[in-house]
Amino acid sequence: MRLGFFGGTFNPVHEGHLALANEAFRTLHLDHLCWLPANPWQKESRNLMPSETRVRLLRLALTDRAGMSVDTRELDRKTLSYSIDTVRELAAEYPDDERFYLIGSDQWSNFHTWKDWQKIFDYVSLVVFNRNGKTAHAAEEVARFIEDQKISVTMLPMPALDIDSSRIRQLIDHHDWFNPFLKTALPEKVFQFLYLNEKTKD
């Protein structure tokens, strides 16, 4: 099988994330795509929704999407969670399948700072989302490494998506539920859950 693994904080999941996932699913001819919500230590916790909420929203967003699921292994770890740990586990669990690890262009630019980044290529094929028509560039040491080792990294061009997670959170914090941007940026079931959950607190 061809399996995709899409990591991120998904704070919260929005239509931009879904557009990326759909394009990857189609372009890479995936049989299944696992969403991997990241451990909160990777960002300031005060800016993160609770892990349980992010997972709940992800599952709501994927309710009617065949071939997609949520994998909570990074949230379930009791220690700091690194991508190298995740890809090793995935390789052990799916040894006979093709494994594609999806990251954003900003992550690709900082890839040289990841723990044991050279070893990640041993376990998965890397796919980088190129947003707004711009080609993502890796650090010189990463570029030199993949050239020397003859490693292929797939660059996946994505359409321009004017959706900002921080703006979504700001609107939610200000209870601006009737802002047109908020309703179009969030999947319907995600919006309904957040709105109704807020109303029950009133």
FIDOTOR-388695 format. One line per field, with one value per residue (C-alpha): residue in one letter; x, y, z. Coordinates in Angstrom, 2 decimals. Last residue first. Layout:
// residues N
fikol (a_...);
xx (X_...);
yy (Y_...);
zz (Z_...);
//
This chain:
// residues 202
fikol (d_k_t_k_e_n_l_y_l_f_q_f_v_k_e_p_l_a_t_k_l_f_p_n_f_w_d_h_h_d_i_l_q_r_i_r_s_s_d_i_d_l_a_p_m_p_l_m_t_v_s_i_k_q_d_e_i_f_r_a_v_e_e_a_a_h_a_t_k_g_n_r_n_f_v_v_l_s_v_y_d_f_i_k_q_w_d_k_w_t_h_f_n_s_w_q_d_s_g_i_l_y_f_r_e_d_d_p_y_e_a_a_l_e_r_v_t_d_i_s_y_s_l_t_k_r_d_l_e_r_t_d_v_s_m_g_a_r_d_t_l_a_l_r_l_l_r_v_r_t_e_s_p_m_l_n_r_s_e_k_q_w_p_n_a_p_l_w_c_l_h_d_l_h_l_t_r_f_a_e_n_a_l_a_l_h_g_e_h_v_p_n_f_t_g_g_f_f_g_l_r_m);
xx (-22.73_-20.46_-22.87_-22.59_-18.83_-19.24_-21.97_-19.66_-16.62_-18.61_-20.49_-17.30_-15.58_-18.62_-18.71_-15.00_-13.38_-12.07_-15.44_-17.25_-14.39_-13.92_-17.57_-17.35_-20.51_-18.74_-16.69_-16.34_-13.14_-11.13_-12.69_-11.72_-8.17_-7.92_-8.93_-6.47_-3.68_-4.60_-4.22_-6.12_-5.32_-4.61_-2.52_-2.63_-0.12_2.92_4.22_7.99_8.99_12.40_14.61_17.80_20.97_23.10_25.42_22.52_20.41_23.34_24.33_20.78_20.58_23.90_22.91_19.62_16.55_14.73_10.97_9.73_7.19_3.83_1.86_2.84_5.30_4.31_7.30_7.11_9.78_9.99_10.15_12.40_16.00_15.33_14.70_18.26_19.82_17.45_18.81_16.94_15.56_17.61_18.61_14.91_14.43_13.71_11.75_9.59_8.75_7.91_5.42_5.85_4.36_5.99_5.31_5.58_5.48_4.27_6.06_7.53_4.34_4.57_8.37_8.64_5.94_7.76_11.01_9.13_7.66_10.88_12.70_9.87_10.60_8.31_9.48_8.52_5.19_4.16_0.42_0.40_2.91_1.04_-2.32_-2.99_-6.07_-7.67_-8.12_-9.10_-12.70_-13.48_-16.93_-15.93_-12.52_-13.32_-14.99_-11.94_-9.67_-11.88_-11.77_-7.99_-7.52_-9.88_-8.13_-4.75_-5.92_-5.86_-2.41_-1.26_-0.54_1.40_4.09_4.95_6.70_5.89_2.24_2.93_1.96_-1.26_-0.38_-2.97_-2.85_-3.53_-4.55_-4.32_-2.32_-2.09_0.61_-1.25_-4.73_-3.95_-1.50_-4.11_-6.75_-4.39_-3.38_-7.02_-7.91_-5.17_-6.41_-9.99_-9.06_-7.73_-7.35_-4.58_-3.74_-0.38_1.17_2.06_0.67_1.57_0.80_0.58_0.94_0.00);
yy (30.94_27.88_25.81_28.44_27.90_24.16_24.92_27.22_24.94_21.86_23.68_25.14_21.74_20.10_22.75_22.58_25.86_28.64_29.47_29.94_31.88_34.19_35.21_36.54_35.39_33.51_36.48_35.01_37.08_33.94_32.25_35.16_35.10_31.33_31.62_34.47_32.34_29.44_31.58_30.71_32.48_29.35_29.68_26.40_23.64_22.38_19.06_18.75_15.10_14.44_11.90_10.82_10.40_10.11_12.91_15.04_14.41_15.35_18.49_19.85_19.07_20.80_23.82_24.32_23.25_25.35_25.45_26.29_29.11_28.68_29.94_26.91_24.17_21.16_18.87_15.07_12.92_9.20_7.35_5.19_5.67_9.31_10.08_9.04_12.29_14.32_12.80_15.44_18.19_21.38_20.55_20.38_24.09_25.02_21.80_22.70_26.05_24.31_22.04_18.35_15.09_11.73_9.13_5.44_2.71_-0.48_-3.74_-2.63_-0.97_-1.26_-1.17_1.63_3.59_3.21_4.47_7.37_8.42_8.28_10.31_12.86_13.61_13.42_14.47_11.79_10.27_9.54_9.59_12.90_11.63_8.33_10.02_8.69_10.22_8.68_9.20_6.73_7.81_11.37_11.70_12.00_13.56_17.02_15.50_13.33_16.34_18.36_15.63_15.33_19.08_19.09_16.20_17.87_21.05_24.10_25.50_29.10_28.80_25.61_27.46_25.14_21.79_20.76_20.33_16.93_16.95_15.73_12.94_12.65_9.27_9.07_5.83_4.23_7.14_8.03_10.63_13.36_12.51_11.95_14.85_17.17_16.03_16.48_19.98_21.00_19.54_21.54_24.71_23.93_24.06_21.85_23.87_24.11_21.32_20.82_19.22_15.88_14.23_10.58_9.05_5.33_3.65_0.00);
zz (28.59_28.74_26.64_23.91_23.61_23.02_20.48_18.54_18.70_17.68_14.92_13.45_13.43_11.83_9.09_8.25_9.32_7.08_5.49_8.80_10.35_7.38_7.38_10.99_12.71_15.49_16.68_20.17_20.70_21.46_18.42_16.18_17.53_17.08_13.42_12.88_14.38_12.10_8.97_5.80_2.54_0.54_-2.61_-4.53_-3.68_-5.52_-4.14_-4.04_-3.75_-2.20_-3.98_-2.25_-4.32_-1.16_-2.28_-3.54_-0.45_1.79_-0.13_-0.01_3.71_4.43_2.34_4.19_2.26_-0.29_-0.77_-4.26_-4.26_-6.00_-3.02_-0.95_-1.80_0.31_0.87_0.55_2.21_1.53_4.83_7.03_5.94_4.98_8.66_9.43_8.17_10.36_13.56_15.64_13.45_13.00_9.40_8.50_9.15_5.52_5.14_8.14_6.57_3.28_5.00_5.76_4.48_5.25_2.55_3.44_0.78_2.46_3.32_6.65_7.92_11.71_11.95_9.39_11.21_14.53_13.04_11.41_14.75_16.73_14.05_14.17_17.83_20.85_24.29_26.80_27.88_24.31_23.68_21.81_19.26_18.88_18.22_14.69_13.05_9.95_6.21_3.48_3.22_4.24_5.78_9.43_8.72_10.09_13.15_13.82_13.55_15.88_18.53_18.18_18.63_21.60_23.34_22.84_24.54_22.21_21.81_22.16_25.89_25.17_23.24_20.40_20.02_23.58_22.53_20.85_17.20_15.60_13.14_10.35_8.62_4.88_3.16_-0.27_-1.61_-5.29_-4.57_-6.47_-5.17_-1.50_-1.48_-3.00_-0.51_2.44_1.37_0.85_4.25_5.96_4.26_5.28_8.95_11.76_14.95_16.05_13.64_15.45_12.40_10.83_7.70_7.16_3.75_2.99_-0.39_0.00);
//
